[in-house]
Amino acid sequence: MAPGAEPLPGHVAAIGSFAQRVRMGDAAAMSLASLQSYVRQFYEGATPEGVRFRYALLAFDIITVLFIIATSFLPSNDVTELLDVLFGVVILVDFAARLLVSRDRLREFTKLSTWTDVVAIVSFLAPLAGEPGGFLRILRTLRLLRDYQMLARLREDITFFRRNEEVIFAVTNLAVFIFVMTAIVYETQKFRNPQITNYADALYFTVTALTTTGFGDITLPGTTGRMISVVIMIFGVTLFFNLARALLSPSKVRFSCPTCGLQRHDSDAVHCKACGNVLNIPDEGLT
């Protein structure tokens, strides 16, 4: 257009349309940012609503695992298949929400918890993929318990958790290992090993191998079976002894030393073992 020339009506309309699209794009971007901020409050915020939401997620993960365990011993029917789909939809929504609020979505796919969620979603929404993948959902429970904000809230709200944190983690680690290995045993043996026909058989073998009891009534043939047995025995015994250590060792309390930062001390400690600083550990008066 020449300098000083009047803009043509067509140009004016085009410019107005472009400006409108820009404004719509800005509004959409602002809406997405607002949605991300709103959802992030539930997953990362310290508000009462966020705390309750994360407690609900923890409860949902536990209910999911209990559902998988219970239905694994029952024949498939319309009710369990409907519940499978409902659980799968909830997990899918949770998975999408976590990706939405993530500050680095590509990095999320380098985490084991992301892929266990994918397997769990597929196993619930596509029954032919095999329900055992749903057992990997228990890893989400472990991840939630490892979340710093969740740990701080559990220590603050639940006295039992605060006093038995090491034992609870040891039990959780062992339970996670047992259920995941049970799923692996069942998936790798159900079509080739007549001794394993259901989850109960796979769970029975996992526990007997973990405790090195080895009754011999169920074995895993072939190289793959033997390697699975080796993994169960080595890691299972380690986790089992870790649980025994947590149960038998003197109880510790979590209190940060103001001088050296040592976190765990004897419940009746007066001085820090690392630096000798006098401690003022809050005591509820219980022995």
C-alpha positions as CSV (number, residue, x, y, z in Angstrom):
1,M,0.0,0.0,0.0
2,A,1.3,3.4,-1.0
3,P,2.2,5.9,1.8
4,G,-0.8,8.1,2.7
5,A,-3.3,5.8,0.8
6,E,-6.5,4.8,2.5
7,P,-6.7,1.1,3.5
8,L,-9.0,-0.9,1.4
9,P,-12.0,-2.5,3.1
10,G,-10.6,-5.9,2.4
11,H,-7.3,-5.1,4.1
12,V,-9.2,-3.7,7.1
13,A,-11.2,-6.9,7.4
14,A,-8.1,-9.1,7.1
15,I,-6.3,-7.1,9.7
16,G,-9.3,-7.3,12.0
17,S,-9.6,-11.0,11.5
18,F,-5.9,-11.5,12.2
19,A,-6.1,-9.4,15.3
20,Q,-9.1,-11.4,16.5
21,R,-7.3,-14.7,16.0
22,V,-4.3,-13.4,17.9
23,R,-6.6,-12.4,20.8
24,M,-8.3,-15.8,20.7
25,G,-4.9,-17.5,20.8
26,D,-3.9,-15.4,23.8
27,A,-7.1,-16.2,25.5
28,A,-6.6,-19.9,24.8
29,A,-3.0,-19.7,26.1
30,M,-4.2,-17.9,29.2
31,S,-7.0,-20.5,29.7
32,L,-4.5,-23.3,29.4
33,A,-2.1,-21.6,31.9
34,S,-5.0,-21.0,34.3
35,L,-6.0,-24.7,34.0
36,Q,-2.5,-25.8,34.6
37,S,-2.2,-23.6,37.7
38,Y,-5.6,-24.8,39.0
39,V,-4.7,-28.5,38.6
40,R,-1.2,-28.0,39.9
41,Q,-2.7,-26.7,43.2
42,F,-4.1,-30.2,43.8
43,Y,-1.0,-32.1,42.9
44,E,1.6,-29.9,44.4
45,G,-0.1,-27.3,46.6
46,A,-0.1,-27.1,50.3
47,T,-3.7,-26.0,50.6
48,P,-6.2,-28.2,52.5
49,E,-7.8,-29.1,49.2
50,G,-4.5,-30.2,47.7
51,V,-3.7,-32.3,50.8
52,R,-7.1,-34.0,50.8
53,F,-6.7,-34.7,47.1
54,R,-3.3,-36.4,47.5
55,Y,-4.7,-38.4,50.4
56,A,-7.6,-39.5,48.1
57,L,-5.0,-40.5,45.4
58,L,-3.1,-42.6,47.9
59,A,-6.4,-44.2,49.0
60,F,-7.4,-44.8,45.4
61,D,-4.0,-46.5,44.6
62,I,-4.5,-48.8,47.6
63,I,-8.1,-49.6,46.6
64,T,-6.9,-50.4,43.1
65,V,-4.4,-52.9,44.3
66,L,-6.9,-54.5,46.7
67,F,-9.4,-54.7,43.8
68,I,-6.8,-56.4,41.6
69,I,-5.9,-58.9,44.3
70,A,-9.5,-59.7,45.0
71,T,-10.7,-60.1,41.4
72,S,-7.6,-62.2,40.5
73,F,-9.2,-65.1,42.3
74,L,-12.6,-64.7,40.7
75,P,-13.9,-65.6,37.3
76,S,-14.3,-62.7,34.9
77,N,-17.8,-61.3,34.7
78,D,-19.6,-58.2,33.5
79,V,-19.3,-56.4,36.8
80,T,-15.6,-56.8,37.1
81,E,-15.1,-55.8,33.5
82,L,-17.1,-52.6,34.1
83,L,-15.1,-51.9,37.2
84,D,-11.9,-52.5,35.2
85,V,-13.0,-49.8,32.7
86,L,-13.9,-47.4,35.5
87,F,-10.6,-47.8,37.2
88,G,-8.8,-47.5,33.9
89,V,-10.6,-44.2,33.1
90,V,-9.7,-42.7,36.5
91,I,-6.1,-43.7,36.1
92,L,-6.1,-42.3,32.6
93,V,-7.5,-38.9,33.8
94,D,-4.9,-38.9,36.6
95,F,-2.1,-39.7,34.1
96,A,-3.3,-36.8,31.7
97,A,-3.5,-34.4,34.6
98,R,0.0,-35.2,35.7
99,L,1.3,-34.6,32.2
100,L,-0.7,-31.3,32.1
101,V,1.0,-29.9,35.2
102,S,4.4,-31.3,34.5
103,R,7.1,-28.7,33.8
104,D,9.1,-31.1,31.7
105,R,6.7,-33.6,29.9
106,L,9.5,-35.4,28.0
107,R,11.3,-36.1,31.2
108,E,8.2,-37.7,32.6
109,F,8.6,-40.5,30.1
110,T,12.0,-41.3,31.5
111,K,10.4,-42.3,34.9
112,L,9.4,-45.8,35.7
113,S,6.2,-44.6,37.3
114,T,5.0,-43.1,34.0
115,W,5.4,-46.4,32.1
116,T,3.8,-48.4,34.9
117,D,0.8,-46.1,34.6
118,V,0.7,-46.8,30.9
119,V,0.8,-50.5,31.4
120,A,-1.9,-50.3,34.1
121,I,-4.1,-48.1,31.9
122,V,-3.8,-50.6,29.0
123,S,-4.4,-53.6,31.3
124,F,-7.7,-52.0,32.6
125,L,-9.1,-50.6,29.4
126,A,-8.0,-53.5,27.2
127,P,-8.7,-56.8,29.0
128,L,-7.0,-58.8,26.3
129,A,-3.7,-57.1,27.3
130,G,-3.8,-59.0,30.6
131,E,-4.8,-57.8,34.0
132,P,-1.5,-58.6,35.7
133,G,-0.1,-55.3,34.3
134,G,-2.4,-53.6,36.8
135,F,-0.3,-54.9,39.6
136,L,2.3,-52.4,38.5
137,R,-0.1,-49.7,39.8
138,I,1.2,-50.5,43.3
139,L,4.4,-48.7,42.3
140,R,2.4,-45.5,42.2
141,T,1.6,-46.1,45.9
142,L,5.3,-46.3,46.7
143,R,6.0,-43.1,44.6
144,L,3.2,-41.2,46.5
145,L,4.7,-42.3,49.8
146,R,8.1,-41.0,48.6
147,D,6.7,-37.6,47.7
148,Y,8.3,-35.1,50.1
149,Q,5.1,-33.1,50.7
150,M,3.1,-36.3,51.3
151,L,5.7,-37.6,53.7
152,A,5.7,-34.3,55.6
153,R,1.9,-34.3,55.8
154,L,1.8,-38.0,57.0
155,R,4.4,-37.3,59.7
156,E,2.4,-34.3,60.9
157,D,-1.1,-35.8,60.8
158,I,-0.5,-39.5,61.8
159,T,1.4,-40.3,64.9
160,F,1.5,-44.0,64.0
161,F,3.3,-43.2,60.7
162,R,5.7,-40.8,62.5
163,R,6.7,-43.5,65.0
164,N,6.9,-46.4,62.6
165,E,8.1,-44.8,59.3
166,E,10.9,-47.2,58.7
167,V,8.7,-50.3,59.3
168,I,6.0,-48.9,57.0
169,F,8.5,-48.3,54.2
170,A,10.0,-51.7,54.6
171,V,6.6,-53.4,54.5
172,T,5.6,-51.3,51.5
173,N,8.8,-52.1,49.6
174,L,8.4,-55.8,50.3
175,A,4.7,-55.8,49.2
176,V,5.6,-53.9,46.0
177,F,8.2,-56.5,45.2
178,I,6.0,-59.5,45.9
179,F,3.1,-58.2,43.8
180,V,5.2,-57.1,40.9
181,M,7.1,-60.4,40.8
182,T,3.8,-62.4,41.2
183,A,2.6,-60.6,38.0
184,I,5.8,-61.4,36.2
185,V,5.7,-65.0,37.2
186,Y,2.0,-65.4,36.2
187,E,2.5,-63.6,32.8
188,T,5.6,-65.6,31.9
189,Q,4.3,-69.0,33.0
190,K,0.5,-69.2,32.5
191,F,0.7,-70.6,29.0
192,R,3.7,-72.8,29.4
193,N,3.6,-74.1,33.0
194,P,0.7,-76.3,34.0
195,Q,1.6,-75.8,37.7
196,I,0.6,-72.1,37.5
197,T,-3.0,-71.6,36.5
198,N,-4.0,-68.6,38.5
199,Y,-2.6,-65.7,40.6
200,A,-2.7,-67.8,43.8
201,D,-0.2,-70.3,42.3
202,A,2.0,-67.4,41.2
203,L,1.8,-65.7,44.6
204,Y,2.5,-69.0,46.4
205,F,5.6,-69.6,44.3
206,T,6.8,-66.1,44.8
207,V,6.5,-66.3,48.6
208,T,8.1,-69.7,48.8
209,A,11.0,-68.6,46.6
210,L,11.4,-65.3,48.5
211,T,11.6,-67.1,51.9
212,T,13.9,-69.8,50.3
213,T,11.5,-72.4,51.6
214,G,11.4,-74.2,48.2
215,F,8.8,-76.9,48.7
216,G,9.4,-78.0,45.2
217,D,5.7,-78.6,44.3
218,I,5.9,-75.6,41.9
219,T,8.9,-74.8,39.8
220,L,9.7,-72.5,36.9
221,P,11.3,-74.5,34.0
222,G,13.8,-73.2,31.5
223,T,16.4,-70.5,31.7
224,T,13.9,-67.7,32.0
225,G,12.2,-69.4,34.9
226,R,15.4,-70.0,36.7
227,M,16.5,-66.4,36.3
228,I,13.2,-65.2,37.7
229,S,13.6,-67.4,40.7
230,V,17.2,-66.1,41.2
231,V,15.9,-62.5,41.2
232,I,13.1,-63.3,43.6
233,M,15.5,-65.0,46.1
234,I,18.2,-62.4,46.0
235,F,16.1,-59.2,46.1
236,G,13.3,-60.8,48.2
237,V,15.7,-62.0,50.9
238,T,17.3,-58.6,51.0
239,L,14.0,-56.8,51.4
240,F,12.8,-59.4,54.0
241,F,15.9,-58.8,56.1
242,N,15.5,-55.1,55.7
243,L,12.0,-55.5,57.2
244,A,13.4,-57.6,60.1
245,R,16.1,-54.9,60.8
246,A,13.4,-52.2,60.9
247,L,11.3,-54.2,63.3
248,L,14.2,-55.2,65.6
249,S,16.4,-52.1,65.6
250,P,15.8,-49.3,68.2
251,S,13.2,-46.8,67.2
252,K,14.4,-43.5,65.8
253,V,12.7,-40.1,65.7
254,R,13.1,-37.6,62.8
255,F,14.4,-34.3,64.1
256,S,16.8,-32.1,62.2
257,C,19.9,-31.1,64.3
258,P,20.2,-27.3,64.1
259,T,24.0,-27.6,63.9
260,C,24.9,-30.5,61.6
261,G,21.5,-31.4,60.1
262,L,21.5,-35.0,61.2
263,Q,17.9,-36.2,60.7
264,R,17.4,-39.3,62.8
265,H,18.1,-39.7,66.5
266,D,17.3,-42.1,69.4
267,S,13.9,-41.2,70.8
268,D,15.5,-40.3,74.2
269,A,18.6,-38.5,72.7
270,V,19.7,-35.4,74.5
271,H,22.8,-34.8,72.4
272,C,23.4,-35.2,68.6
273,K,25.6,-38.2,67.9
274,A,27.3,-36.4,65.0
275,C,28.2,-33.1,66.5
276,G,27.3,-33.3,70.2
277,N,24.9,-30.3,70.0
278,V,22.1,-30.3,72.6
279,L,18.8,-31.4,71.1
280,N,15.3,-30.3,72.1
281,I,13.3,-33.1,70.5
282,P,9.5,-32.6,71.0
283,D,8.2,-35.5,73.2
284,E,4.6,-36.4,73.4
285,G,5.2,-38.1,76.8
286,L,4.6,-41.6,75.4
287,T,7.0,-44.5,76.1
